[in-house]
């Protein structure tokens, strides 16, 4: 993202912080944070590709996206048992939702789910398998072999579950898990 776009985005945000439902406050990234974040993502993608994994970017890490990111990050090759993918959960750095990024990077699910496997799934993929990370940088898209878009689309304001889900295949077919 160009610095002018980053700066104008931050000027629109009144308090430059994001507060989680638990009350923890996180400062939104400053323009100077993007270079370091982009280098981190490039290093991770390079390391993961050397292990034979494709890079999947899941845009939006809310109720649908966080679970999608965890499921893809948890998939393994049937023969070797090795992970198929490295997943970057990407969330725009807004006051409403930026807190999801540090939560995910700690291995904490940013959503409450009825399925009791969601929280352990996220934790396992971040802490043990190291096949899942989260980022605020749109530059993650340049590293992707696959992009999954899971963002809320308010087609019907009385139907909050109305979601858009799109999978964009950038290279070869999906590996069979």
Protein Blocks (a to p, Z undefined) as FASTA:
>chain_A
ZZklmmmmmmmpmnlpacdfkopacddddfklmmmmmmmmmmmmmmmmmnopacdddehj
afklmmmmmmmmmpccfklopafbdcdddddddfklmmmmmmmmnopafbdcfblklmmm
mmmmmmmnopaccdfbfklmmmpfbdcddddddfblklmkbccdddddfbbcdddZZ
